[in-house]
Amino acid sequence: MIVRLFRVADRFVKVTPEPIARGVFRGIGRVLGFSHIRGARQLRANLQRIVPLGSVWAEHVRSARAMRSYLDYYYEVFALPYLRPEQIDARFRAVDATKLIAHLETGRSCSAALLHLGNWDLAGAWANRNLAPVHSIAEKLPVAELARMFLDFRRSLGMTIYPTGGGAMRGLLSDMAAGTAFVPLLCDRDLSASGVEVNICGHQARIAVGAALLAQRSGQPMFPVTIVNEDFRADRSRVAQAGGHYGGCAIIGEPIYPGVGPQASEQEREADLIRMNQEWMDQITPLLIAYVTDWHMLQKVFVDDLDPQRLARARMTSRKELA
């Protein structure tokens, strides 16, 4: 059913003018955001921990805006294969990227830690053309055919994508050693039970260690990258080049360097991963607060929301996998 729905959405976006298609997706998003489906409820709980609001109505209004943003992401994913390269270049940009560009221009690789914020697929397509070859991991989805669709989609944009598991991290490390590779990973949700806990706006959350682990094992820095949405309708020249007036911007943070290498003890490596990820979170928290309705987090990430027994098992697994 879900695969059929995605195929229908793809055909709809292909033949429908952008203002109409985007409007339909946004309308669906608003309805979902006001609803009481599980994802919308969890979204409201997550956003409330970042920026508390004083009423249930205000929380619903905000979750409607957030789900509208999430459906914007899906519209843009379906539209992305039909954009010309110059349109991709015009729809996206990066700021504060001097240190990242300088690092990549030396021929070295690096990882990047991202939130589920904005449109990371558009960012990846742009970065692959304008920064360095992009290598990353695709999240494992419960429907195998849907997982293949997303994997093929991202590879069609020129990126090197590994499915989760099956030696994906080893493949990325090999790519980083073989030549210049930019490796952005979504890290604000622990998918592997090997995550670490950090503080986000006064709340403990479990996040993935992938970007920090690659930095630690490769000796290269991890860059915070925060992707935000942009409406650039006031820039007529850019609108003409982009074929629309919506896009995104990557805000690049200060590089975070590993403090120990793979030969350090398990305790030293785990402490260093926690330190690196907390530094990442401390850097990007003001942006998360400012763009909170673009944070597409419909799952449980905060420790207080997790089942205590599952959390205990995850903590035990984390120590074994980092050993």
Salt bridges, closest charged atoms under 4 A:
GLU18 OE2 - ARG22 NH2 2.96
GLU18 OE1 - ARG91 NH2 3.09
ASP72 OD1 - ARG22 NH1 3.11
ASP72 OD2 - ARG26 NH2 2.85
GLU76 OE2 - ARG22 NH1 2.94
GLU86 OE2 - ARG84 NE 2.85
ASP89 OD2 - ARG129 NH2 2.66
ASP121 OD1 - ARG154 NE 2.60
GLU139 OE2 - ARG189 NH2 2.89
GLU145 OE2 - ARG7 NH2 2.72
ASP175 OD2 - HIS135 ND1 2.90
ASP188 OD1 - HIS116 ND1 2.53
ASP190 OD2 - ARG206 NH2 3.21
GLU197 OE2 - ARG206 NH1 3.73
GLU197 OE2 - ARG315 NE 2.56
GLU230 OE2 - ARG93 NH2 2.51
GLU230 OE1 - ARG238 NH1 3.13
ASP231 OD2 - ARG233 NH2 2.71
ASP231 OD1 - HIS245 ND1 3.18
GLU254 OE1 - LYS99 NZ 2.49
ASP272 OD1 - ARG275 NH2 2.56
GLU279 OE2 - ARG275 NH1 3.20
ASP305 OD2 - ARG49 NH1 2.87
